[in-house]
Amino acid sequence: MTGVTVEERVYSVAVDGDAVTVVVDSGAVRVVEVGTPGPQGPAGATSSVLVAGEALSALRVVKADAATGKAVYASTAALSDSGLAVGVTLASAAVGAAVTVQTQGLLTDANWAWDVTGGSDRRLYLGAAGQLVQGPPGGGAVFVQPVGVVVGATSIVVRIGASVLG
């Protein structure tokens, strides 16, 4: 047919109680069926950008300093740090520079070599000076704070938990 133009039109209709979308495009009719939604997927990683209050290394646990709000290492050796861990630094940062801190979700680093053998404790905890520790921290720790779980030799899921006085 010459001289005939068909604009794209979208119609939503219900067939036997199910939503169906009908699209008319350039004379062709397409039926797009919408099925039942699947289960919700896992939450994606979330992060925040803070200002470094001290020179920070990558992949260390930090807190927001109470006086300045700047990122500094959290440590199980300081009772005042109990429950204050906010996340894991994604890169190193100089004092006063912006640092991205992952607060939850999957985090991977090719240089990690977490123990993923059958009997290993896959829980991660805050250690001294912001270190990630697989299994509860040892001597010198005045509290225990879970910060994630090992999911592979080079991957963890950051999940900051409540601290428990030791």
SVG drawing of the C-alpha trace seen along z (x, -y; Angstrom):
<svg xmlns="http://www.w3.org/2000/svg" viewBox="-10 -18 59 47">
<polyline fill="none" stroke="black" stroke-width="0.4" points="0.0,0.0 1.6,-3.3 1.1,-6.5 -0.1,-4.8 1.8,-5.5 1.2,-3.6 2.4,-5.2 3.7,-3.0 1.0,-2.5 1.1,-0.5 -2.0,0.9 -2.2,2.6 -4.9,5.2 -5.8,7.9 -6.4,11.5 -7.8,13.9 -6.6,11.7 -3.0,11.5 -1.5,8.2 -0.5,8.3 1.0,5.5 0.1,5.2 2.4,3.1 1.4,1.9 4.6,0.8 4.8,0.1 1.8,2.3 3.1,5.3 1.4,6.4 3.6,7.8 2.2,9.2 4.4,8.9 3.4,11.0 4.3,10.0 4.8,12.9 4.9,13.2 7.8,11.2 10.6,13.4 12.0,13.1 13.9,10.0 17.6,10.3 20.4,9.5 21.0,5.9 23.8,4.3 26.8,2.9 26.5,-0.5 29.2,-3.0 29.8,-6.5 32.4,-9.1 34.1,-10.5 37.1,-12.7 40.2,-10.9 41.2,-12.1 44.5,-10.2 46.5,-8.5 44.4,-5.4 45.2,-2.2 42.8,-0.3 40.7,2.5 40.7,1.4 37.8,0.9 37.1,-2.7 34.9,-4.7 33.7,-8.3 35.7,-10.3 33.3,-11.7 34.8,-15.2 35.4,-15.7 33.3,-13.2 36.4,-12.2 37.3,-8.6 39.9,-7.1 40.8,-3.4 38.5,-1.6 40.3,0.7 39.3,3.5 42.1,2.3 40.1,-0.9 36.9,-0.4 35.7,-3.8 35.6,-2.3 33.0,0.3 30.1,0.3 31.5,-2.5 32.8,-0.7 31.1,-2.1 32.7,-0.1 35.8,0.8 38.0,-1.6 38.1,-0.8 41.4,-2.7 44.1,-4.4 43.7,-8.1 45.9,-10.9 44.8,-13.1 42.1,-15.4 41.4,-13.5 38.1,-11.8 37.9,-8.1 35.1,-5.7 34.0,-3.4 31.9,-0.4 29.2,0.0 27.6,3.3 27.7,5.7 30.1,7.8 33.8,6.6 36.5,8.4 40.3,8.0 42.5,10.2 45.3,10.0 43.2,11.6 43.6,15.2 40.9,15.9 40.7,19.4 37.7,21.1 38.4,24.7 35.6,26.7 36.3,26.2 37.3,22.6 35.4,19.8 34.2,17.6 33.1,14.7 35.2,11.5 35.8,9.2 37.4,5.8 40.9,6.3 43.5,3.8 44.1,0.6 41.3,1.4 42.5,4.8 40.0,7.4 40.4,10.6 39.0,14.0 37.6,15.5 37.4,13.6 40.3,11.3 42.9,12.4 44.7,10.8 44.4,7.1 40.8,7.0 38.5,5.3 35.4,6.0 34.4,8.1 32.6,6.6 31.6,8.6 32.2,6.7 31.4,9.3 31.7,12.8 34.2,14.6 32.4,15.9 35.4,16.8 39.2,16.7 39.2,13.2 35.7,12.0 33.8,10.9 30.4,9.5 30.6,6.4 28.0,6.6 28.7,4.5 27.2,6.1 26.8,5.1 29.8,5.2 30.1,7.3 32.3,6.4 35.0,9.0"/>
</svg>
